[in-house]
Amino acid sequence: MTLFFDIDVKKGMKRIQNRKLDRIEQRTLNYHNKVRRGYLDMARKYPRRIKAIKVDRSIDEIHEVVKKYVNKILKL
């Protein structure tokens, strides 16, 4: 299973603006948007394997979504 934590690229980049960026993080918004669209496309094509999780909610809500997917895989 792949968990893809989905966020708008501009919002995601804003979250990391106050730290030293690695070589991937330094790439253009266009690059990051292409990568995001690619993951979203794969999540639509392979919904049993790739889970796109919107991260525009609270940490507790995100945790519950992750827990649900993991528990399902582990059959808990």
C-alpha positions, 0 to 999 in steps of 0.5 A, a space after each residue: 500500500 502507498 499512502 499519498 498525503 495530498 496537498 495543494 502544491 503552493 500550500 505544501 511549499 509554504 509549509 516548508 519555506 522556513 527551512 533549507 530545501 533539498 534538491 527536489 524541493 527546490 524545483 519549480 511549482 510546475 514540476 511539483 504540480 506534475 508530480 502531484 497530478 501523477 500520483 492522483 492519476 495513479 491513485 484513481 487507476 489503482 485505488 486498492 494499492 494507492 490511497 490519496 489522503 487529503 491533508 487539509 484537515 486536522 492531524 487527528 482526522 488524518 490519523 483516523 483515515 490512515 489508521 482505517 487503511 492500515 487496519 484494513 490491510 492488517 485485517 484488524 
